[in-house]
Amino acid sequence: MTGTALLALISLGTVGGAHVLSRAKWTWRTPRIGIALWQALGLCWGIATIGALLGLALLPYRNGVAGGLPGLYSDGAARLDTVHMFALLGAVGLAAVLLVMLAYAVLRVVRARRRHRALLALVSRRDSAVPGTLVLDHPGAAAYCVPGVRSSKVVVSAGTLELLDTAELAAVLAHERAHARERHDLVLLPFASLRQIFPQFRLVGRCLDAVELLIEMAADDRARSGRPPRELATALLRFAAARPAAAPSGTLGVASHDDIPVMARVNRLLEPRPLPRATRLAASAAVPLVAGLPLLLIVMPH
């Protein structure tokens, strides 16, 4: 019972951890570690919750989760009463829902990108002023990337070319290429699918918002490498003032119309405050610990 109880406590603890992390600002100072912590926390919640339900279901076999599964396979459900059977169905059902919704999220994004790529082939053009970039003849401000397995496309509008100077435009394009290079779209998929599964829980929405902001900050860090940070900061302010439309489905845009995240990004670009080395090491060490602890409890005999 000890391992099952610990898995249940860890599952509940991840909910509290998500609440704290969604409001934390220290992660802004090291967005890549913050993203890794979010991924570890999400993985920990899924494994711990499914493991706790499986552990409860397999209590009659008295050999832990991993040790009880062979007995369940050989004996069937003969030893399981109603409570244990419901726990088993809950574990299988939750695992199935998480996997199916993740697959659905992937399929939906792939379809949206395929449609958008087909549209870009019809309405976009090349411009020697921005090599390797597609230009849309639209007066509004827009800059986004369409990630892909074999190739990614960076798109800007004609309005963006008029809005930004050469240095600001280069910073924006570097930001979008960072999204594509680091495949930030794959980071977002599990959190987006969780919001589809639990739309009624505001915490899940806050988690997705926090991860999205960290992804933008990570791309900002890449974009400012080797160039003055003021260039990207000014571009972000110009975009915010232009009130850009939301990026198309399945893409990642440089800026939103929400003033608070934009100012947070601008402030950290202009006044960087790196974390102390000890804090960075502790946060980095927490990533494998958080992700691996429930797995350890599952494979250990109880």
Solvent accessible surface area in square Angstrom, and as a share of the most:
residue,aa,sasa,rsa
1,M,137,0.61
2,T,97,0.56
3,G,4,0.04
4,T,9,0.05
5,A,40,0.31
6,L,75,0.37
7,L,0,0.00
8,A,41,0.32
9,L,114,0.57
10,I,32,0.16
11,S,13,0.09
12,L,126,0.63
13,G,45,0.43
14,T,10,0.06
15,V,70,0.40
16,G,38,0.37
17,G,27,0.26
18,A,11,0.09
19,H,79,0.35
20,V,102,0.59
21,L,21,0.10
22,S,22,0.14
23,R,148,0.54
24,A,18,0.14
25,K,133,0.56
26,W,87,0.31
27,T,3,0.02
28,W,60,0.21
29,R,74,0.27
30,T,5,0.03
31,P,4,0.03
32,R,93,0.34
33,I,22,0.11
34,G,0,0.00
35,I,13,0.07
36,A,30,0.24
37,L,20,0.10
38,W,5,0.02
39,Q,82,0.37
40,A,5,0.04
41,L,25,0.12
42,G,25,0.24
43,L,95,0.47
44,C,4,0.03
45,W,51,0.18
46,G,11,0.11
47,I,32,0.16
48,A,0,0.00
49,T,24,0.14
50,I,36,0.18
51,G,1,0.01
52,A,13,0.10
53,L,52,0.26
54,L,30,0.15
55,G,3,0.03
56,L,57,0.29
57,A,0,0.00
58,L,2,0.01
59,L,51,0.26
60,P,33,0.21
61,Y,21,0.08
62,R,207,0.76
63,N,66,0.34
64,G,10,0.09
65,V,1,0.00
66,A,40,0.31
67,G,28,0.27
68,G,0,0.00
69,L,76,0.38
70,P,84,0.53
71,G,20,0.19
72,L,30,0.15
73,Y,200,0.76
74,S,85,0.55
75,D,59,0.30
76,G,33,0.32
77,A,45,0.35
78,A,89,0.69
79,R,129,0.47
80,L,20,0.10
81,D,80,0.41
82,T,92,0.53
83,V,93,0.54
84,H,31,0.14
85,M,59,0.26
86,F,139,0.58
87,A,6,0.04
88,L,25,0.12
89,L,104,0.52
90,G,30,0.29
91,A,1,0.01
92,V,88,0.50
93,G,31,0.30
94,L,32,0.16
95,A,28,0.22
96,A,47,0.36
97,V,66,0.38
98,L,33,0.16
99,L,123,0.61
100,V,95,0.55
101,M,45,0.20
102,L,61,0.30
103,A,63,0.49
104,Y,106,0.40
105,A,2,0.01
106,V,60,0.35
107,L,83,0.41
108,R,87,0.32
109,V,24,0.14
110,V,62,0.35
111,R,124,0.45
112,A,9,0.07
113,R,25,0.09
114,R,150,0.55
115,R,157,0.57
116,H,23,0.10
117,R,61,0.22
118,A,60,0.47
119,L,89,0.44
120,L,2,0.01
121,A,86,0.67
122,L,149,0.74
123,V,78,0.45
124,S,26,0.17
125,R,93,0.34
126,R,159,0.58
127,D,36,0.18
128,S,112,0.72
129,A,77,0.60
130,V,3,0.02
131,P,100,0.63
132,G,59,0.56
133,T,1,0.00
134,L,15,0.08
135,V,0,0.00
136,L,31,0.15
137,D,101,0.53
138,H,106,0.47
139,P,120,0.76
140,G,27,0.26
141,A,11,0.09
142,A,29,0.23
143,A,6,0.04
144,Y,7,0.02
145,C,0,0.00
146,V,0,0.00
147,P,1,0.01
148,G,15,0.14
149,V,137,0.79
150,R,232,0.85
151,S,65,0.42
152,S,43,0.27
153,K,60,0.25
154,V,10,0.05
155,V,0,0.00
156,V,0,0.00
157,S,1,0.01
158,A,23,0.18
159,G,8,0.07
160,T,0,0.00
161,L,43,0.21
162,E,152,0.68
163,L,55,0.27
164,L,11,0.06
165,D,79,0.41
166,T,119,0.69
167,A,38,0.30
168,E,8,0.03
169,L,19,0.09
170,A,38,0.30
171,A,0,0.00
172,V,0,0.00
173,L,12,0.06
174,A,21,0.17
175,H,0,0.00
176,E,0,0.00
177,R,86,0.31
178,A,0,0.00
179,H,0,0.00
180,A,16,0.12
181,R,157,0.57
182,E,52,0.23
183,R,54,0.20
184,H,7,0.03
185,D,7,0.03
186,L,93,0.46
187,V,20,0.11
188,L,24,0.12
189,L,18,0.09
190,P,58,0.37
191,F,13,0.05
192,A,24,0.19
193,S,5,0.03
194,L,35,0.18
195,R,104,0.38
196,Q,78,0.35
197,I,33,0.17
198,F,46,0.19
199,P,99,0.62
200,Q,123,0.55
201,F,108,0.45
202,R,205,0.75
203,L,38,0.19
204,V,24,0.14
205,G,18,0.17
206,R,67,0.24
207,C,15,0.09
208,L,3,0.01
209,D,79,0.41
210,A,17,0.13
211,V,0,0.00
212,E,69,0.31
213,L,26,0.13
214,L,3,0.01
215,I,1,0.01
216,E,27,0.12
217,M,0,0.00
218,A,0,0.00
219,A,0,0.00
220,D,0,0.00
221,D,27,0.14
222,R,121,0.44
223,A,0,0.00
224,R,58,0.21
225,S,79,0.51
226,G,90,0.87
227,R,70,0.25
228,P,76,0.48
229,P,51,0.32
230,R,155,0.57
231,E,40,0.18
232,L,0,0.00
233,A,1,0.01
234,T,39,0.22
235,A,0,0.00
236,L,0,0.00
237,L,75,0.37
238,R,99,0.36
239,F,2,0.01
240,A,11,0.09
241,A,84,0.65
242,A,46,0.35
243,R,136,0.50
244,P,10,0.06
245,A,90,0.69
246,A,86,0.67
247,A,43,0.33
248,P,43,0.27
249,S,82,0.53
250,G,17,0.17
251,T,16,0.09
252,L,17,0.08
253,G,16,0.15
254,V,1,0.01
255,A,19,0.15
256,S,53,0.34
257,H,94,0.42
258,D,69,0.36
259,D,77,0.40
260,I,137,0.70
261,P,36,0.23
262,V,2,0.01
263,M,84,0.37
264,A,11,0.09
265,R,7,0.03
266,V,4,0.02
267,N,81,0.42
268,R,30,0.11
269,L,0,0.00
270,L,70,0.35
271,E,125,0.56
272,P,73,0.46
273,R,157,0.57
274,P,100,0.63
275,L,12,0.06
276,P,77,0.49
277,R,187,0.68
278,A,76,0.59
279,T,57,0.33
280,R,98,0.36
281,L,102,0.51
282,A,65,0.51
283,A,9,0.07
284,S,49,0.31
285,A,64,0.49
286,A,31,0.24
287,V,32,0.19
288,P,88,0.55
289,L,118,0.59
290,V,40,0.23
291,A,19,0.15
292,G,29,0.28
293,L,68,0.34
294,P,0,0.00
295,L,87,0.43
296,L,96,0.48
297,L,18,0.09
298,I,30,0.15
299,V,92,0.53
300,M,89,0.40
301,P,101,0.64
302,H,79,0.35
